[in-house]
Amino acid sequence: MSVYVIAHLTIHDRDRYNRYQDGFMEVFEKFDGTMLSVDEEPMVLDGEFTATRSVLIEFPSKGQAMAWMTSPEYQEIAKHRVAASTANSILVQGLDPEAALPGTA
């Protein structure tokens, strides 16, 4: 079942962050990830959004998402993201189209 990584980043060193971004897709694609959204001007519908970037990505499985995040190739470029930004990230499960929504059964 698909999983999604949702990340909100506050970038404070754009040049260093660009080093992360420049190597990102090459590593990401090796793990069958799909980039769904990158937005630096999201429309706030409720609450506050103080980050400078929102990212939504999809993987076919939790295993593939975790293999990507823990891979030596990703860890090598992630050091630039860590140095250049602060981030809040979560991994969420996709819904099984055959199952009832949680709390409705």
Long-range contacts (C-beta under 8 A, 24 or more apart in sequence): 1-61, 1-93, 1-94, 1-96, 2-58, 2-59, 2-60, 2-61, 2-94, 3-58, 3-59, 3-61, 3-62, 3-65, 3-91, 3-92, 3-93, 3-94, 4-36, 4-56, 4-57, 4-58, 4-59, 4-91, 4-92, 4-94, 5-55, 5-56, 5-57, 5-58, 5-59, 5-65, 5-89, 5-90, 5-91, 6-54, 6-55, 6-56, 6-89, 6-90, 6-92, 7-53, 7-54, 7-55, 7-56, 7-57, 7-87, 7-88, 7-89, 7-90, 8-49, 8-51, 8-53, 8-54, 8-55, 8-87, 8-88, 8-89, 9-51, 9-52, 9-53, 9-54, 9-55, 9-81, 9-85, 9-86, 9-87, 10-50, 10-51, 10-52, 10-53, 10-85, 10-86, 10-87, 11-52, 11-53, 11-84, 11-85, 12-84, 12-85, 12-86, 13-83, 13-84, 13-85, 14-84, 15-84, 16-80, 16-83, 16-84, 17-80, 17-81, 17-84, 17-85, 19-77, 19-80, 19-84, 20-77, 20-78, 20-80, 20-81, 20-84, 23-76, 23-77, 24-77, 27-68, 27-71, 27-73, 27-74, 27-77, 28-57, 28-68, 28-74, 30-68, 30-71, 30-73, 31-59, 31-64, 31-65, 31-67, 31-68, 31-71, 32-59, 32-60, 32-64, 33-57, 33-58, 33-59, 33-64, 33-65, 33-68, 34-58, 34-59, 51-88, 52-85, 53-85, 58-94, 62-91, 62-93, 65-91
